[in-house]
Amino acid sequence: MYVTSKNLPSVEFFFVGTAISQGLCESLEACSVAGNKFQLNVVTGLGNISNINVITVQPFTMYPKGKKIWVKANLCDLNEHIKALLIPFINIPVFKQISITISIFFALVYKLWKNRSSKCIVIVYNVFSPFSIPTLIASKLFGCKCAAIIADLPFDDYDFKGWRGFLQRIDFYVQIHIISKFNGIIALTQKIIEDFAPLIPSIVIEGGIEIVKEPIEYRNPEKSNNFICLYSGALNEINGISLLLASFSLITNPNFRLWIFGHGPLASLIINAAATDKRIVYWGQLSNDQVKKHQREAAVLINPRPSNNKITYYTFPSKLIEYMLSGRPVITTKLSGISKDYYEHLIFLEKETPENLANLINNIYVSDPDVINEKCFKAEDFIRTKKNWHYQSQLIYDFLITL
């Protein structure tokens, strides 16, 4: 276990979120792989320093789209040291939100009561009202400090239409205004803090990587081979899939390939594009380990997410960390959520048009391989030394114990 000092104060952490084992997450359509990895790394990192109790809501698709109506209480091994309590809930609209609220409250009250003689700090992942409200109430009942990790705000999740829209408006209002009620904020971007909690103690943690024990050999694809452009992630307009496909259609070199990994509403668009252009390969949804292997085979990795969407102000594209770790050059739009310490390690698409993205890809193709490799090496070293979860978890721990 990773412990920096024998004189650290004894703290009991309580984490409320949707963390489950990575294998289980990859089997559930409603589970965000990136969000789950973030939670697992926070939980594991804090658990390596102090004791942590985890209360989890399993991310099932809601009935009737999902077939499961009643979700039973259970336990889930997050790693060899930490188990999560999976709370019970009714997986039907409205009943789901109410039952989750009640289950989180009583589970947290029970655990806090058992540890009432210890210093307790409660952390909630995101401020969706069925999570944040019971967490805040239970924390205040026991006089505990309570912090929120803000990874997602519902600017693009809610359409505010119909009877569901009324509930969405209520939850949206709660999420925006409840942030300032916490003792501390752990945010993915500085913009979240500036707009919603400027007076609250805060820290920016955009993500991190696990330390890989075995060395990884990166190879530079030769120009005599296929020049592989790769995208991995959700297949939707928010992530710029249409821009990616349009730009690749402007590249006529027969040695170029476009590999796409993931699933989402625009999967059919990619399938149709692949049927028309045989250089496009749609791999579907693979495991994260498989995707990372293919990233190391690519010539360039692309994050085409448009910067004009409001949600980009408050999110950090976690794929950038994974991309940079691959040792391959990374093209990305200049998103507000990307902090300046990343700038020198990325290749920015300044004008978000298909023509400019196509030109940028071609520029990498004709660039000096030694120059590209040097940039990739520095980017990979930056991620390994400054963005690993040992380092990030210690920052989070040091922040939380001062609240």
LOBA-818786 format. One record per residue: residue number from 1; x, y, z of N, C-alpha, C in turn; residue in three letters. Coordinates in steps of 0.2 Angstrom, whole numbers. Layout:
# LOBA-818786
  nr  n_px  n_py  n_pz ca_px ca_py ca_pz  c_px  c_py  c_pz rest
 NUM     X     Y     Z     X     Y     Z     X     Y     Z  Ala
...
This chain:
# LOBA-818786
  nr  n_px  n_py  n_pz ca_px ca_py ca_pz  c_px  c_py  c_pz rest
   1     4    -6     0     0     0     0     4     6     0  Met
   2     2    12    -3     5    18    -4     4    22     2  Tyr
   3     9    23     7     8    28    12    14    32    13  Val
   4    13    39    13    18    44    13    22    45    19  Thr
   5    18    44    25    21    45    31    17    41    36  Ser
   6    21    39    41    18    35    47    14    40    52  Lys
   7    15    46    51    12    51    56     6    54    53  Asn
   8     3    51    48    -3    54    45    -9    53    50  Leu
   9   -13    59    51   -19    58    55   -24    52    53  Pro
  10   -27    49    58   -32    44    56   -38    47    54  Ser
  11   -40    45    48   -46    47    45   -50    42    42  Val
  12   -57    42    43   -61    37    40   -65    40    34  Glu
  13   -64    38    28   -67    41    22   -73    37    20  Phe
  14   -78    40    18   -84    37    15   -86    40     8  Phe
  15   -86    36     3   -87    38    -4   -94    35    -6  Phe
  16   -98    40    -9  -104    39   -12  -104    40   -19  Val
  17  -105    35   -23  -105    36   -30  -108    30   -34  Gly
  18  -105    29   -40  -107    23   -44  -101    19   -46  Thr
  19   -96    18   -42   -90    14   -43   -92     7   -42  Ala
  20   -90     3   -48   -91    -4   -48   -84    -7   -51  Ile
  21   -84   -14   -51   -78   -16   -54   -77   -15   -61  Ser
  22   -71   -14   -64   -71   -12   -71   -74   -17   -76  Gln
  23   -73   -24   -74   -76   -29   -78   -84   -28   -78  Gly
  24   -87   -27   -72   -94   -27   -72   -96   -20   -76  Leu
  25   -93   -15   -75   -94    -9   -79   -95   -10   -86  Cys
  26   -90   -13   -89   -89   -15   -96   -95   -19   -99  Glu
  27   -98   -22   -94  -104   -27   -96  -111   -23   -96  Ser
  28  -111   -17   -93  -117   -13   -92  -117    -7   -97  Leu
  29  -122    -7  -101  -123    -2  -106  -123     5  -103  Glu
  30  -126     6   -97  -127    13   -94  -121    15   -90  Ala
  31  -116    11   -89  -110    12   -86  -105    16   -90  Cys
  32  -102    22   -87   -97    26   -91   -90    23   -89  Ser
  33   -87    20   -94   -80    17   -92   -76    22   -89  Val
  34   -75    28   -92   -71    33   -90   -73    36   -83  Ala
  35   -79    37   -82   -81    39   -75   -80    34   -70  Gly
  36   -81    27   -72   -80    22   -67   -72    22   -65  Asn
  37   -68    22   -70   -61    22   -69   -59    28   -64  Lys
  38   -62    33   -66   -60    39   -61   -62    38   -54  Phe
  39   -68    35   -53   -70    34   -46   -66    28   -43  Gln
  40   -64    23   -47   -60    17   -44   -53    20   -42  Leu
  41   -50    24   -46   -44    27   -44   -44    31   -38  Asn
  42   -49    35   -38   -49    39   -32   -50    35   -25  Val
  43   -55    30   -26   -56    26   -20   -50    22   -18  Val
  44   -46    19   -24   -40    15   -22   -35    19   -19  Thr
  45   -34    25   -22   -29    30   -20   -30    32   -13  Gly
  46   -36    34   -11   -37    36    -4   -37    29     1  Leu
  47   -39    24    -2   -39    18     2   -32    15     3  Gly
  48   -27    17    -1   -20    16     0   -17    20     6  Asn
  49   -20    25     7   -18    30    13   -21    29    19  Ile
  50   -28    28    19   -32    28    25   -38    23    23  Ser
  51   -42    22    28   -48    17    27   -53    21    23  Asn
  52   -57    17    19   -62    20    15   -68    15    14  Ile
  53   -74    18    15   -80    14    15   -84    17     8  Asn
  54   -86    12     4   -89    14    -2   -96    12    -3  Val
  55  -101    17    -4  -108    16    -5  -109    17   -13  Ile
  56  -112    12   -16  -112    12   -23  -119    11   -26  Thr
  57  -121    15   -31  -127    14   -35  -125    11   -41  Val
  58  -128     5   -43  -126     2   -49  -129     5   -55  Gln
  59  -126     7   -60  -128    11   -66  -132     6   -71  Pro
  60  -138     5   -69  -143     1   -74  -147     6   -78  Phe
  61  -148     4   -84  -153     8   -88  -160     7   -85  Thr
  62  -163    13   -85  -170    13   -81  -175    10   -86  Met
  63  -180     6   -82  -186     3   -85  -190     8   -88  Tyr
  64  -193     7   -94  -193     1   -98  -188    -1  -103  Pro
  65  -183     4  -104  -178     3  -108  -173    -3  -106  Lys
  66  -172    -3   -99  -169    -8   -96  -174   -13   -93  Gly
  67  -172   -19   -92  -177   -24   -90  -177   -25   -83  Lys
  68  -172   -23   -79  -172   -24   -72  -176   -19   -68  Lys
  69  -181   -21   -64  -185   -17   -60  -183   -16   -53  Ile
  70  -181   -22   -50  -179   -21   -43  -171   -23   -43  Trp
  71  -167   -19   -40  -160   -20   -39  -159   -21   -32  Val
  72  -156   -27   -31  -155   -29   -24  -149   -27   -21  Lys
  73  -149   -26   -14  -142   -25   -11  -137   -30   -12  Ala
  74  -131   -28   -12  -126   -33   -13  -119   -30   -11  Asn
  75  -114   -34   -12  -107   -32   -11  -103   -33   -17  Leu
  76   -98   -28   -19   -94   -29   -25   -87   -28   -23  Cys
  77   -83   -32   -25   -76   -31   -24   -73   -26   -30  Asp
  78   -71   -20   -27   -68   -15   -31   -61   -17   -33  Leu
  79   -57   -20   -28   -50   -22   -29   -49   -27   -23  Asn
  80   -43   -30   -22   -42   -35   -17   -43   -32   -10  Glu
  81   -43   -26    -9   -43   -23    -2   -50   -20    -1  His
  82   -54   -18    -6   -60   -13    -5   -66   -16    -8  Ile
  83   -71   -17    -3   -78   -19    -6   -82   -13    -6  Lys
  84   -87   -13   -10   -92    -8   -11   -99   -11    -9  Ala
  85  -103    -7    -5  -110    -9    -3  -114    -6    -9  Leu
  86  -117   -11   -13  -122    -9   -18  -129    -9   -15  Leu
  87  -131    -3   -15  -138    -1   -12  -144    -4   -16  Ile
  88  -149    -5   -13  -155    -7   -16  -159    -1   -19  Pro
  89  -163    -2   -25  -167     3   -27  -172     0   -32  Phe
  90  -177     4   -33  -183     2   -38  -181     6   -45  Ile
  91  -180     2   -50  -177     5   -56  -183     7   -61  Asn
  92  -187    11   -58  -193    14   -62  -193    21   -61  Ile
  93  -194    25   -66  -194    33   -66  -197    35   -60  Pro
  94  -195    40   -56  -197    44   -50  -196    39   -44  Val
  95  -198    33   -44  -197    28   -39  -189    27   -38  Phe
  96  -186    27   -44  -179    26   -44  -175    31   -40  Lys
  97  -177    37   -41  -173    43   -38  -175    43   -31  Gln
  98  -181    42   -29  -184    42   -22  -180    36   -18  Ile
  99  -180    30   -21  -177    24   -17  -170    25   -17  Ser
 100  -166    28   -22  -159    29   -21  -158    34   -15  Ile
 101  -162    39   -15  -161    44   -10  -161    41    -3  Thr
 102  -166    37    -2  -168    34     4  -162    29     6  Ile
 103  -160    25     1  -155    20     2  -149    23     4  Ser
 104  -147    28     0  -140    31     2  -140    34     9  Ile
 105  -146    37    11  -146    41    17  -145    35    23  Phe
 106  -149    30    23  -149    25    28  -142    21    28  Phe
 107  -139    20    22  -133    16    22  -128    21    25  Ala
 108  -128    27    23  -122    32    26  -123    33    33  Leu
 109  -129    34    35  -131    35    43  -128    29    47  Val
 110  -130    23    44  -127    17    48  -120    17    48  Tyr
 111  -116    18    43  -109    18    43  -106    23    47  Lys
 112  -109    29    47  -106    35    51  -107    33    58  Leu
 113  -113    30    60  -114    29    67  -109    24    69  Trp
 114  -108    19    65  -103    14    67   -96    17    68  Lys
 115   -94    22    65   -88    25    65   -88    32    69  Asn
 116   -93    33    73   -94    40    76   -89    42    80  Arg
 117   -84    38    83   -79    40    87   -72    42    83  Ser
 118   -73    41    76   -67    43    72   -69    49    68  Ser
 119   -63    52    65   -64    58    61   -66    55    54  Lys
 120   -72    58    52   -75    55    46   -76    61    41  Cys
 121   -74    59    35   -75    64    29   -78    60    24  Ile
 122   -84    63    21   -88    60    16   -87    63     9  Val
 123   -87    59     4   -86    62    -3   -91    59    -7  Ile
 124   -94    63   -11   -99    61   -16   -97    63   -23  Val
 125   -98    58   -27   -96    59   -34  -102    61   -38  Tyr
 126  -101    68   -40  -106    72   -44  -112    74   -39  Asn
 127  -115    78   -41  -120    81   -36  -128    80   -39  Val
 128  -129    75   -42  -135    72   -44  -139    72   -38  Phe
 129  -145    75   -37  -149    76   -31  -150    70   -27  Ser
 130  -152    64   -30  -153    58   -26  -146    56   -22  Pro
 131  -140    59   -24  -134    57   -21  -132    63   -16  Phe
 132  -132    69   -19  -130    74   -15  -134    76    -9  Ser
 133  -141    76    -9  -145    78    -4  -144    73     2  Ile
 134  -145    67     1  -144    62     7  -137    62    10  Pro
 135  -132    63     6  -125    64     8  -124    70    12  Thr
 136  -126    76    10  -126    82    14  -130    81    21  Leu
 137  -136    79    21  -140    78    27  -136    74    32  Ile
 138  -134    68    30  -131    63    34  -125    66    37  Ala
 139  -121    69    33  -114    72    35  -116    77    41  Ser
 140  -121    81    40  -122    87    45  -125    84    51  Lys
 141  -129    78    51  -131    75    57  -125    73    61  Leu
 142  -120    70    58  -114    68    62  -108    73    62  Phe
 143  -110    79    60  -104    84    61   -98    82    56  Gly
 144   -99    79    51   -93    77    47   -92    82    41  Cys
 145   -86    83    39   -85    87    33   -87    83    27  Lys
 146   -89    87    22   -92    83    16   -89    87    10  Cys
 147   -86    83     5   -84    86    -1   -87    83    -7  Ala
 148   -87    87   -13   -90    84   -19   -85    84   -24  Ala
 149   -85    78   -28   -81    78   -34   -86    80   -40  Ile
 150   -84    85   -43   -88    87   -49   -85    85   -55  Ile
 151   -88    80   -58   -85    77   -65   -90    79   -70  Ala
 152   -96    79   -69  -101    80   -74  -107    85   -71  Asp
 153  -109    90   -75  -115    94   -74  -120    93   -80  Leu
 154  -126    93   -79  -131    90   -84  -133    95   -89  Pro
 155  -128    99   -92  -130   104   -97  -132   100  -103  Phe
 156  -129    94  -105  -131    91  -111  -135    85  -110  Asp
 157  -136    83  -104  -140    77  -102  -148    78  -102  Asp
 158  -150    84  -101  -157    85  -100  -160    89  -106  Tyr
 159  -166    87  -108  -169    91  -113  -175    95  -111  Asp
 160  -177    94  -104  -182    98  -101  -189    98  -104  Phe
 161  -190    92  -107  -196    91  -111  -201    87  -108  Lys
 162  -208    88  -108  -213    83  -105  -213    83   -98  Gly
 163  -216    78   -95  -216    77   -88  -209    76   -85  Trp
 164  -205    73   -89  -198    72   -86  -194    78   -86  Arg
 165  -196    83   -90  -193    89   -90  -194    93   -84  Gly
 166  -200    92   -81  -201    96   -74  -196    93   -69  Phe
 167  -195    87   -69  -191    84   -64  -183    85   -65  Leu
 168  -182    86   -72  -175    88   -74  -174    95   -72  Gln
 169  -179    99   -72  -177   106   -70  -176   107   -63  Arg
 170  -180   103   -59  -179   103   -52  -172   100   -50  Ile
 171  -170    95   -53  -163    92   -52  -158    97   -54  Asp
 172  -159   100   -60  -154   104   -62  -153   110   -57  Phe
 173  -158   113   -55  -158   118   -50  -154   116   -44  Tyr
 174  -156   110   -41  -153   107   -35  -145   107   -36  Val
 175  -143   104   -42  -136   102   -43  -132   109   -44  Gln
 176  -135   114   -47  -131   120   -48  -130   124   -41  Ile
 177  -135   123   -37  -135   127   -31  -133   124   -25  His
 178  -132   117   -25  -130   113   -19  -123   113   -19  Ile
 179  -119   114   -24  -112   114   -24  -109   118   -19  Ile
 180  -112   124   -18  -109   129   -13  -110   127    -6  Ser
 181  -114   122    -5  -116   119     2  -110   114     5  Lys
 182  -106   112     1  -101   107     3   -95   111     6  Phe
 183   -91   107    10   -85   110    13   -79   111     9  Asn
 184   -80   107     3   -74   107    -1   -76   104    -8  Gly
 185   -73   106   -13   -75   104   -20   -68   101   -24  Ile
 186   -69    96   -27   -64    93   -31   -67    93   -38  Ile
 187   -64    97   -42   -67    98   -49   -62    96   -54  Ala
 188   -65    94   -60   -61    92   -66   -58    98   -69  Leu
 189   -62   104   -69   -59   110   -72   -60   116   -67  Thr
 190   -56   121   -68   -56   127   -64   -62   131   -66  Gln
 191   -65   131   -71   -71   134   -73   -77   132   -69  Lys
 192   -77   126   -66   -83   124   -62   -82   128   -55  Ile
 193   -76   128   -53   -75   132   -47   -77   139   -47  Ile
 194   -74   142   -53   -75   149   -54   -83   151   -54  Glu
 195   -87   147   -58   -94   148   -59   -99   146   -53  Asp
 196   -97   141   -50  -102   138   -45   -99   138   -38  Phe
 197   -93   139   -36   -91   138   -29   -84   142   -28  Ala
 198   -84   149   -30   -78   153   -30   -76   154   -23  Pro
 199   -80   153   -18   -78   155   -11   -77   148    -7  Leu
 200   -78   142   -10   -77   136    -6   -70   133    -7  Ile
 201   -67   130    -2   -60   127    -3   -61   122    -9  Pro
 202   -56   122   -13   -56   118   -19   -50   116   -22  Ser
 203   -50   111   -26   -44   108   -29   -46   106   -36  Ile
 204   -42   106   -41   -43   104   -48   -39    97   -49  Val
 205   -43    92   -50   -40    85   -52   -44    83   -58  Ile
 206   -40    83   -64   -44    82   -70   -44    74   -71  Glu
 207   -40    70   -68   -39    63   -69   -32    61   -67  Gly
 208   -31    55   -70   -24    52   -69   -24    45   -72  Gly
 209   -18    42   -71   -16    36   -74   -14    31   -68  Ile
 210   -15    25   -69   -12    20   -65    -5    19   -67  Glu
 211     0    17   -62     6    16   -64     7     9   -67  Ile
 212    10     8   -73    10     2   -76    17    -1   -74  Val
 213    17    -7   -71    23   -10   -69    28   -12   -74  Lys
 214    25   -15   -79    30   -18   -84    31   -12   -90  Glu
 215    37   -12   -92    39    -7   -97    35    -8  -104  Pro
 216    33    -3  -107    29    -3  -113    34     0  -119  Ile
 217    34    -4  -124    38    -2  -130    34     1  -135  Glu
 218    36     7  -137    32    11  -142    35    11  -148  Tyr
 219    32     9  -154    35     9  -160    32    15  -164  Arg
 220    36    18  -168    34    23  -173    32    20  -180  Asn
 221    26    20  -182    24    17  -188    28    20  -194  Pro
 222    30    15  -198    34    18  -204    29    20  -209  Glu
 223    31    24  -213    27    27  -219    25    22  -224  Lys
 224    29    17  -224    28    12  -229    22     8  -227  Ser
 225    20     8  -221    14     4  -218     8     9  -218  Asn
 226     3     6  -216    -3    11  -215    -2    16  -210  Asn
 227    -4    22  -212    -4    28  -207   -11    28  -203  Phe
 228   -11    26  -197   -17    25  -194   -19    31  -189  Ile
 229   -25    33  -191   -28    39  -187   -33    35  -182  Cys
 230   -33    37  -176   -37    33  -171   -42    38  -167  Leu
 231   -48    36  -166   -52    39  -161   -55    33  -156  Tyr
 232   -56    35  -150   -59    30  -145   -64    35  -141  Ser
 233   -70    32  -139   -74    36  -135   -81    35  -137  Gly
 234   -85    39  -134   -93    39  -135   -94    42  -143  Ala
 235   -98    39  -146  -100    40  -153  -106    45  -153  Leu
 236  -105    51  -152  -110    56  -153  -108    63  -155  Asn
 237  -112    68  -156  -111    74  -159  -106    78  -154  Glu
 238  -107    77  -148  -103    81  -143   -96    80  -143  Ile
 239   -94    73  -146   -87    72  -146   -84    73  -153  Asn
 240   -88    76  -158   -86    78  -164   -85    72  -169  Gly
 241   -89    67  -169   -88    62  -174   -90    64  -181  Ile
 242   -94    68  -182   -96    71  -189   -90    75  -192  Ser
 243   -87    79  -188   -81    82  -190   -75    77  -192  Leu
 244   -74    72  -188   -69    67  -189   -70    64  -196  Leu
 245   -76    62  -197   -78    58  -203   -77    63  -209  Leu
 246   -79    69  -208   -79    74  -214   -72    75  -216  Ala
 247   -68    76  -211   -60    77  -212   -57    72  -215  Ser
 248   -59    65  -213   -55    60  -216   -57    59  -223  Phe
 249   -63    61  -225   -66    60  -232   -62    65  -237  Ser
 250   -58    70  -234   -54    74  -238   -47    72  -239  Leu
 251   -45    66  -236   -39    64  -236   -39    58  -242  Ile
 252   -35    58  -247   -36    54  -252   -30    48  -252  Thr
 253   -25    49  -248   -20    44  -248   -22    37  -246  Asn
 254   -21    32  -250   -24    26  -249   -21    22  -243  Pro
 255   -15    24  -241   -12    21  -235   -14    23  -229  Asn
 256   -19    28  -229   -22    31  -222   -27    26  -220  Phe
 257   -28    25  -214   -33    22  -211   -36    26  -205  Arg
 258   -43    25  -204   -46    28  -198   -49    22  -194  Leu
 259   -47    21  -188   -49    16  -183   -54    20  -178  Trp
 260   -60    17  -177   -64    20  -172   -67    15  -167  Ile
 261   -66    17  -161   -68    12  -155   -73    16  -151  Phe
 262   -79    12  -149   -84    14  -145   -91    13  -147  Gly
 263   -95    16  -143  -102    15  -146  -106    21  -144  His
 264  -112    22  -147  -116    28  -146  -121    29  -152  Gly
 265  -125    34  -151  -130    35  -156  -128    36  -163  Pro
 266  -121    38  -164  -119    39  -171  -115    33  -174  Leu
 267  -116    27  -171  -112    21  -173  -115    19  -180  Ala
 268  -121    20  -181  -124    19  -188  -120    23  -194  Ser
 269  -119    29  -192  -116    34  -196  -109    31  -198  Leu
 270  -105    29  -193   -98    26  -194   -99    20  -198  Ile
 271  -104    15  -197  -104     9  -201  -106    11  -208  Ile
 272  -110    16  -209  -111    18  -216  -105    20  -220  Asn
 273  -101    24  -216   -95    27  -219   -90    22  -220  Ala
 274   -89    17  -216   -85    11  -217   -87     7  -223  Ala
 275   -93     7  -224   -96     3  -230   -94     7  -237  Ala
 276   -93    13  -236   -92    17  -242   -84    18  -243  Thr
 277   -81    19  -238   -73    20  -238   -70    14  -234  Asp
 278   -67     9  -237   -64     3  -234   -58     5  -230  Lys
 279   -56    11  -230   -50    13  -226   -52    14  -219  Arg
 280   -59    15  -218   -62    16  -211   -64     9  -208  Ile
 281   -61     8  -202   -63     2  -198   -66     4  -192  Val
 282   -72     1  -191   -76     2  -185   -75    -4  -180  Tyr
 283   -72    -4  -175   -70    -9  -171   -76   -11  -165  Trp
 284   -80    -6  -164   -85    -7  -159   -83    -6  -152  Gly
 285   -86    -9  -148   -84    -8  -141   -80   -14  -138  Gln
 286   -73   -12  -137   -69   -17  -135   -67   -15  -127  Leu
 287   -63   -20  -124   -61   -18  -117   -56   -12  -117  Ser
 288   -56    -9  -112   -51    -3  -112   -44    -6  -113  Asn
 289   -42   -11  -110   -35   -14  -112   -34   -15  -119  Asp
 290   -39   -18  -123   -38   -19  -130   -37   -12  -134  Gln
 291   -41    -7  -131   -41    -1  -135   -34     2  -134  Val
 292   -32     2  -128   -25     5  -126   -20     2  -130  Lys
 293   -20    -5  -132   -15    -8  -136   -16    -6  -143  Lys
 294   -22    -5  -146   -22    -2  -152   -20     5  -153  His
 295   -21     9  -147   -18    16  -147   -11    16  -149  Gln
 296    -7    12  -146     0    11  -147     2     9  -154  Arg
 297    -3     7  -158    -1     5  -164    -3    11  -169  Glu
 298    -6    16  -167    -8    21  -171    -3    26  -173  Ala
 299    -4    30  -178     1    35  -180    -1    42  -177  Ala
 300    -7    43  -176   -10    49  -173   -16    47  -169  Val
 301   -18    50  -163   -24    50  -160   -27    56  -160  Leu
 302   -34    56  -161   -38    62  -162   -44    63  -157  Ile
 303   -44    69  -154   -50    71  -150   -53    77  -153  Asn
 304   -58    76  -157   -61    81  -161   -67    84  -158  Pro
 305   -68    84  -151   -74    87  -148   -74    94  -149  Arg
 306   -80    97  -152   -81   104  -153   -80   108  -147  Pro
 307   -77   114  -147   -76   118  -141   -81   123  -140  Ser
 308   -86   123  -144   -92   128  -143   -97   126  -139  Asn
 309   -97   119  -137  -102   117  -133  -101   119  -126  Asn
 310  -107   121  -122  -106   124  -116  -103   119  -111  Lys
 311  -104   112  -112  -102   107  -107   -94   107  -107  Ile
 312   -91   109  -113   -84   108  -113   -81   113  -108  Thr
 313   -84   118  -106   -81   123  -101   -80   119   -94  Tyr
 314   -84   114   -93   -84   111   -86   -82   104   -86  Tyr
 315   -79   101   -92   -77    94   -92   -70    94   -95  Thr
 316   -66    89   -93   -60    87   -95   -60    81   -99  Phe
 317   -58    81  -106   -58    74  -109   -53    69  -107  Pro
 318   -56    64  -103   -51    60  -100   -47    56  -105  Ser
 319   -50    55  -111   -46    51  -116   -39    55  -117  Lys
 320   -38    61  -116   -32    64  -118   -26    61  -113  Leu
 321   -28    60  -107   -23    57  -103   -21    50  -105  Ile
 322   -26    46  -107   -24    39  -110   -21    40  -117  Glu
 323   -23    44  -121   -19    46  -127   -12    47  -126  Tyr
 324   -11    52  -122    -4    54  -121     1    49  -118  Met
 325    -2    44  -114     1    39  -111     4    34  -116  Leu
 326     0    34  -122     2    29  -127     8    30  -131  Ser
 327    11    36  -130    17    38  -133    16    40  -141  Gly
 328    10    41  -143     9    43  -150     6    51  -150  Arg
 329     7    54  -155     5    61  -156    -2    62  -155  Pro
 330    -5    67  -152   -12    69  -150   -14    75  -153  Val
 331   -19    75  -157   -22    81  -160   -29    82  -156  Ile
 332   -30    88  -154   -36    89  -150   -38    96  -152  Thr
 333   -45    97  -151   -48   104  -151   -45   108  -145  Thr
 334   -45   114  -145   -43   118  -139   -49   119  -134  Lys
 335   -50   114  -130   -56   115  -125   -54   119  -119  Leu
 336   -59   122  -116   -58   126  -110   -56   122  -104  Ser
 337   -58   116  -104   -56   112   -98   -49   109   -98  Gly
 338   -45   110  -104   -38   108  -104   -34   113  -101  Ile
 339   -31   112   -95   -26   117   -92   -20   118   -96  Ser
 340   -17   123   -94   -11   126   -98    -5   121   -98  Lys
 341    -5   117   -92     1   113   -92     1   107   -97  Asp
 342    -4   106  -100    -5   101  -105    -3   104  -112  Tyr
 343    -3   111  -113    -2   114  -120     4   112  -124  Tyr
 344     9   112  -121    15   110  -125    16   103  -127  Glu
 345    11    99  -124    12    91  -126     6    89  -131  His
 346     2    94  -133    -3    92  -138    -2    96  -144  Leu
 347    -6    94  -149    -6    97  -156   -13   100  -157  Ile
 348   -14   106  -156   -21   109  -156   -24   110  -163  Phe
 349   -30   109  -164   -34   111  -170   -37   117  -168  Leu
 350   -34   123  -171   -36   129  -169   -43   131  -173  Glu
 351   -44   129  -179   -50   131  -183   -53   124  -184  Lys
 352   -59   123  -181   -63   117  -181   -67   115  -187  Glu
 353   -63   115  -193   -66   113  -199   -63   106  -202  Thr
 354   -67   103  -206   -64    97  -209   -58    98  -213  Pro
 355   -57   104  -216   -51   105  -220   -45   106  -216  Glu
 356   -46   110  -210   -40   111  -206   -38   104  -202  Asn
 357   -43   100  -200   -41    94  -197   -38    89  -202  Leu
 358   -40    89  -208   -37    85  -213   -29    87  -214  Ala
 359   -29    94  -215   -22    97  -216   -17    95  -210  Asn
 360   -20    96  -204   -16    94  -198   -14    87  -198  Leu
 361   -18    82  -200   -16    75  -200   -11    74  -205  Ile
 362   -12    78  -211    -7    77  -216     0    80  -214  Asn
 363     0    85  -210     6    88  -208    10    84  -203  Asn
 364     7    80  -199    10    75  -195    13    69  -199  Ile
 365     9    68  -205    12    62  -209    18    64  -212  Tyr
 366    19    70  -214    26    73  -217    31    75  -213  Val
 367    29    76  -206    34    78  -201    40    74  -200  Ser
 368    45    77  -197    51    73  -195    49    68  -190  Asp
 369    50    62  -191    48    57  -185    52    58  -179  Pro
 370    58    61  -179    62    62  -173    59    68  -169  Asp
 371    57    73  -172    53    78  -169    47    76  -166  Val
 372    43    72  -169    37    69  -167    38    65  -161  Ile
 373    43    61  -161    44    56  -156    47    59  -149  Asn
 374    50    65  -150    53    69  -144    47    72  -141  Glu
 375    42    75  -145    36    77  -142    32    72  -138  Lys
 376    31    66  -141    27    61  -138    31    58  -132  Cys
 377    37    58  -132    41    56  -126    40    60  -120  Phe
 378    40    67  -121    39    72  -116    32    72  -113  Lys
 379    27    71  -118    20    70  -116    19    64  -111  Ala
 380    22    59  -113    21    52  -110    24    53  -103  Glu
 381    30    56  -102    34    57   -96    30    62   -92  Asp
 382    27    67   -94    23    72   -91    17    68   -87  Phe
 383    13    64   -91     8    60   -88    10    55   -83  Ile
 384    15    52   -84    18    47   -79    20    50   -72  Arg
 385    23    56   -73    26    59   -67    21    64   -63  Thr
 386    17    67   -67    13    72   -64     5    70   -64  Lys
 387     3    65   -67    -4    64   -67    -5    56   -66  Lys
 388     0    53   -62    -2    46   -60    -6    47   -53  Asn
 389   -10    41   -52   -14    42   -46   -11    41   -40  Trp
 390    -5    39   -39    -1    40   -33    -1    47   -31  His
 391     1    51   -36     2    58   -35    -4    62   -34  Tyr
 392    -9    60   -38   -16    64   -38   -19    62   -31  Gln
 393   -19    56   -29   -22    54   -23   -20    57   -17  Ser
 394   -13    58   -17   -10    62   -11   -12    69   -11  Gln
 395   -13    72   -17   -16    79   -17   -23    79   -14  Leu
 396   -27    74   -16   -34    74   -14   -34    73    -6  Ile
 397   -30    68    -4   -30    67     3   -27    73     7  Tyr
 398   -22    77     5   -20    82     8   -25    88     8  Asp
 399   -29    88     3   -34    93     3   -40    92     8  Phe
 400   -42    86     8   -48    84    12   -46    84    19  Leu
 401   -40    83    21   -39    83    29   -38    90    31  Ile
 402   -38    95    27   -38   102    29   -44   105    30  Thr
 403   -50   102    27   -56   105    27   -59   106    34  Leu
